Amino acid sequence: MAAVMVVLALLVGGGAVAFIVSQSAGSDAPPAAGPFVTPQPANPAAVFDVREANGASLTLLSANTEGEALTATLQAGATLEAFVPTLASRIEAGHWLTFVGEGDPVRNYVIRQVIAIEQPGAPQADGLARSPAGFTGLELLSDPGLLPILWGRVESVAHYDDGGADIALAGPDGPITVRIFAQVPLFFVEPYDSPITGGDRIATRAPAGASPASAEAILVSPQGAR
């Protein structure tokens, strides 16, 4: 059985990601490409841009529905997690990675960002793992054209001095090696203890437009982090 190596290069806002997939085959011809399928997150999300913040009282404008600005007072004790920009040098075995981007019918991909979860739970019905507060990180995306392209748990990682990394990932269809260059936009979903301020974006696990006033968990994208 000859080993077939398939390499897919993805442009990423000035950087690139290379996917190297090892498979077994009976000839040197690459395997036929399957249909382009991406999962839809199982949980809906209400996404808001924060116009003003006065302690727990927020003036909000919905980012994924039409409507007027609203004011909501967050309940005490709500769990906050944040969408924090970082480098591939932080990725370790056991983390969960989701590659977010756009695809077309001929299986070309443009990766816009990578989302990492340091303490992922077990994947749910859509194949995606959640953070301790229940977020995939996709909740903050208001562009319906952006979807998860590839995802999985990190099995091992080799870091490079330039900030890049080679990552062995347990992908949705089996093992895959991912090379992330230093320029790739990478965000960790992690606990957050700073106050929500004007210019932030927030998301809750609720139908689009639902007030976050009673939310038990909130995902924050601090100003300038997206």
N, C-alpha and C positions, 0 to 999 in steps of 0.2 A: 504494500500500500504506500503510495507516494504521499508526502505531506504537501498540502496546498497552502500557500501563504497569501492572504488577501490583505492589501494595505489600502486604507481609505484616508485621504488627507482632507481635513476640514479647515476652511478659513474661519478665523475667529477674530474679527475686529483688529487686524494688524498682527495677530498671532496665528497659531495653527495648532490643531490636535491631530495626531496620527493614530489610527486604529489598526492594529496588526492582529489578524484573526488566524489562528492555526486550526486547520481542519484536516481530516483524513479523506482521501479520495482515490479512485482507481486509475486516474490519469492525471496529466499535468494541466488539464483544463479547469478553470475555477468553477465552483458550484454555481448552479443557476440562482439568480437573485430571487428571493421570495417577495411577496407583496409588501409594500411600504405600510407599516402599521405602527401607530403610536397610541399609548394608552391615554384615556381621559382620567384625570384625578377623580377618585370616588367621592370626595367630599367637596361641596360647593364652598365658595369663599366670597365674603363681602370685603371689598377693598376701598380704602378711603385715603385721600390726601388731606393732611392736617393743615388747615389754614391758620388756626390760632390754638394755643394751649394755655390754660390757666389752672395749673395743678392737674387734677383728674378731669376737669371740664374741657372738652375739645370741640372746636368748630371744624366741621368736616365737609368735604365735597366728595361724593362717590366717584371712584375711578373706573367702575365697570357697569354703571347704570346711568340713565338720565335722571336728573332731579335737582332740586334746590339744595343749598347747604343746610346742614343740620347741626344741632348741638347735642352732645352726649356726655354724660358724666360716667366715667368708668367705675365699676364696682371695686371696692377695696379687696386686695388680695389676688387680683387677676395675675396670672402667670405671664411674664413677658419674655419673648425670645426675639432675637435680632438677626437680620440678614447682613452679615459683616464681611467686607472685602478682606481678602487675605491672599497668601501665596501658596503655590503647590508644595513648597517645602514643609508645610504644616500637615499635609496628608499622611496618615498612618494606616496600617492594617486595622481592619475593623470598622473604619469609617464607611459611610455610604455616599456614593457620588451619583448625581443625576446631570446629564448633559442636555441642555435646553437649546433648542434652535428651530430651524425651519427646514422642511423637506419638500421635494417635488416628486411627481410620478416616476421619474427616471432615477430615483434614489440618489440624487445629489443632496448634500446637507450643508447648511451653514450653521455652525454652533455659535450661539450668542453669549452663553455663559455656562459655568459649571457650578452646581450647588452641592455642598458637602454637609453631611450630618455626622457629628462626632459620636453621638450615642444613639444610633438608629434602633428602632423597634423592628419586629418582624415585618416583612413586606405584607401588604394587605391585598385585597382582591385585584387591584389595578397593577400589582407588581411592584409598587413603590413603598419604601420604608418611610416612617415618620419619626420626627424628633420626639423627645420626652413630652412636649406639650401638644403633640399631634399634628405637626406641620411637615409638609414635604418641601417647602420653600417655593413651590409653584404658585402658592396662593397670592403672592404679591405681583404676579404677572398680569397686567391688564390687557395685553395684546393677545387676542385669541389665536393669532398665527404662530405663537411660540408654544412649542410642545416638548415634552421629554423625548429625546431621540435614542438615548442609551442610558442605562442605569445599572447599579449593582454594588455589592459590598467589596471593599478593597481587601485582597488576600495578601498582597505584598507590594512593597514600593521601593524603588531605587531613586534617591535624590541626586541631583547634579548641582555643581557649584554655581551655575548660572540661574538657579531658581526653578528649573524644570524638573520633571520626574517621569520615570517609567513606572506604570502601575499595572499590576495583575489584578483584574477585576472579574468577579463572578457575575457575568452579564446575564441578561434574560434568556439567551440562547446558548449559554455555556461560557467557558473561560475566554477572556479577551485581554490583550495587552494594549494599554492606552498610554501614549506619550503626550504629556501636557507640557507645553513650552511656557516660559515665564510670563509671556504677555497675555495669556488667556485670562479673561475675567472670571475670578473664582470667589465664591461667597460661602461662608459657613453659617448655618443656622445654629445659634447658641444662646444660652441664658443671657438676659439683658437686665441691668439694674439702674439704667439712667432714665430720667424722665422723658416722656414723649413731648416733642416740641414742634412748633410750626415748621413746615417744610418736610416733615417726616411723612412716610406712607405706612399705613397699618392694614392688617388683614385679620379677619376672624373666620372661624369655621361656621359659616351661616350663609343663607341665600344672599345673592347680590343685593346690596342696598339695605340689608338689615342693620339696625343700629347696634353698635358694639357695646352699648351700655350694660348689658347683662353678660357679656362674654367672660368666660372663665380663663381663656388664653388668648393672647394677642401677639401676632408676629409683626415686628417693626422693621422697616427699612429706614435707618437714619438718613437725614438729609444728605444727599450726595452719594449714597451708597449704591444706588441702582445703576 
